Amino acid sequence: MFNFSQLAFPVVQAPMAGGINNPKFAAAVANSGGVGSFGFSYSSPQKISEDLLATKHLTQGPINANFFVFREVELPDAGVQSNAVSALQKLSLGDECNICVPSAPFYPALEDQLRPIWTHRPQILTFHFGIPPQGCIEHAHALGIAVGITATSLGEAIEIQKAGVDFVVAQGIEAGGHRGIFDQSTQDDSLSTIDLTQMITQNCSLPVVAAGAIMTGLDIRNVLLAGAAAAQLGTAFLCCDEAGSTLAHKDYLLNKQHRGTVLTKAFSGRMARGIRNEFIDKLESCQVLPFPIQNTMTASLRQLAVKTNNGEFQSLWAGSAYSKIRKCSTTDLMKILMEEYSAAGG
Ligand SMILES: Cc1cc2nc3c(=O)[nH]c(=O)nc-3n(C[C@H](O)[C@H](O)[C@H](O)COP(=O)(O)O)c2cc1C
């Protein structure tokens, strides 16, 4: 079974749903001594199968397949729905953008999505937003697949440990993308990556993978000194040549560093950190539908924004330290990180 101590360099490329991960990108990280990842949360079983198969031809290194643990959700009443629709219609992006409330099923069935995992057997399987059914964990273990789950608090990490998985991903408040908090109705502890990593390593026996605002070799060294077994980097990889980030996403990461990031529910109905833009500002005090219904409802608008290269209406997920981003090939970024890590005493 996979163990972080077997890595030549303890770096995990973060799983990043929405077309960012791809076989070449993941293989470049795995061939450089780290873990390559796929954010498969919205992917069809066929796409998952194709990506894993293509990756197998490019690397023998460790690959992580990541899924969301969606919670059952219902449409709110008609008044709430119509307020949420009209908030988006007011953005008036044109006729091509047809805003309508989706109908059930609101998310893919995890059981179907995991079928290609049992066939292709990536070394690692991770989950975000909660603990998957026990049967998934047992099935993975029977096939020799290591399982990890994101925690944003010590309480979640303790639940994760009780579920009998192999590691915890400690996601600090600085992290880009969706916050992995299990229950959105509970208070968010909002702990920094370093504080959360220390808290979990001191109180749990599972290996910890630290995530959030890790951009340099020195940052990697610091989370390992705080007790982490590995560092998970998302934003740092977004401007790599192989990354599927949109043109506007790369442009804003490199050139609009004064904007900073915010946590918003506006795109998906769940808190996620991204670069502040017009969409976030305009939706700030508006009604949004629950996750992932809001995500589906904003999809046509976001797709139109990608087509027209308009960064103001795309979800530009990024961690709070994105100003330290570098534009280069994935292999070069891994080399730079390794050199910085050695220079920092690692
Ligand atoms: C564009 C983007 C998409 C993300 N998608 C996922 C995802 O699908 N699954 C997941 O577990 N985490 C996802 N995350 C969160 C990362 O796993 C990780 O917590 C985060 O990138 C760490 O912070 P950093 O971006 O500052 O490195 C995403 C992050 C970004 C930036």
Ligand as a Chemical Component Dictionary entry (heavy atoms), coordinates in Angstrom:
data_LIG
# 
_chem_comp.id                   LIG 
_chem_comp.type                 NON-POLYMER 
_chem_comp.pdbx_formal_charge   0 
_chem_comp.three_letter_code    LIG 
# 
loop_
_chem_comp_atom.comp_id 
_chem_comp_atom.atom_id 
_chem_comp_atom.alt_atom_id 
_chem_comp_atom.type_symbol 
_chem_comp_atom.charge 
_chem_comp_atom.model_Cartn_x 
_chem_comp_atom.model_Cartn_y 
_chem_comp_atom.model_Cartn_z 
_chem_comp_atom.pdbx_ordinal 
LIG C1  C1  C 0 -8.619  25.321 -8.945 1  
LIG C2  C2  C 0 -8.764  24.468 -7.719 2  
LIG C3  C3  C 0 -9.625  23.377 -7.743 3  
LIG C4  C4  C 0 -9.723  22.531 -6.630 4  
LIG N1  N1  N 0 -10.506 21.415 -6.700 5  
LIG C5  C5  C 0 -10.435 20.494 -5.688 6  
LIG C6  C6  C 0 -11.059 19.217 -5.834 7  
LIG O1  O1  O 0 -11.679 18.904 -6.854 8  
LIG N2  N2  N 0 -10.942 18.344 -4.802 9  
LIG C7  C7  C 0 -10.236 18.642 -3.646 10 
LIG O2  O2  O 0 -10.156 17.806 -2.751 11 
LIG N3  N3  N 0 -9.651  19.849 -3.502 12 
LIG C8  C8  C 0 -9.726  20.760 -4.486 13 
LIG N4  N4  N 0 -9.077  21.964 -4.347 14 
LIG C9  C9  C 0 -8.401  22.277 -3.071 15 
LIG C10 C10 C 0 -7.005  21.653 -3.010 16 
LIG O3  O3  O 0 -7.092  20.263 -2.780 17 
LIG C11 C11 C 0 -6.112  22.251 -1.908 18 
LIG O4  O4  O 0 -6.781  22.200 -0.675 19 
LIG C12 C12 C 0 -5.716  23.683 -2.206 20 
LIG O5  O5  O 0 -5.365  23.859 -3.537 21 
LIG C13 C13 C 0 -4.527  24.064 -1.333 22 
LIG O6  O6  O 0 -4.330  25.450 -1.339 23 
LIG P1  P1  P 0 -3.454  26.217 -2.443 24 
LIG O7  O7  O 0 -4.350  26.328 -3.615 25 
LIG O8  O8  O 0 -3.135  27.512 -1.799 26 
LIG O9  O9  O 0 -2.239  25.358 -2.741 27 
LIG C14 C14 C 0 -8.974  22.828 -5.445 28 
LIG C15 C15 C 0 -8.137  23.940 -5.433 29 
LIG C16 C16 C 0 -8.001  24.751 -6.554 30 
LIG C17 C17 C 0 -7.054  25.914 -6.497 31 
# 
loop_
_chem_comp_bond.comp_id 
_chem_comp_bond.atom_id_1 
_chem_comp_bond.atom_id_2 
_chem_comp_bond.value_order 
_chem_comp_bond.pdbx_ordinal 
LIG C1  C2  SING 1  
LIG C2  C3  SING 2  
LIG C2  C16 DOUB 3  
LIG C3  C4  DOUB 4  
LIG C4  N1  SING 5  
LIG C4  C14 SING 6  
LIG N1  C5  DOUB 7  
LIG C5  C6  SING 8  
LIG C5  C8  SING 9  
LIG C6  O1  DOUB 10 
LIG C6  N2  SING 11 
LIG N2  C7  SING 12 
LIG C7  O2  DOUB 13 
LIG C7  N3  SING 14 
LIG N3  C8  DOUB 15 
LIG C8  N4  SING 16 
LIG N4  C9  SING 17 
LIG N4  C14 SING 18 
LIG C9  C10 SING 19 
LIG C10 O3  SING 20 
LIG C10 C11 SING 21 
LIG C11 O4  SING 22 
LIG C11 C12 SING 23 
LIG C12 O5  SING 24 
LIG C12 C13 SING 25 
LIG C13 O6  SING 26 
LIG O6  P1  SING 27 
LIG P1  O7  DOUB 28 
LIG P1  O8  SING 29 
LIG P1  O9  SING 30 
LIG C14 C15 DOUB 31 
LIG C15 C16 SING 32 
LIG C16 C17 SING 33 
# 
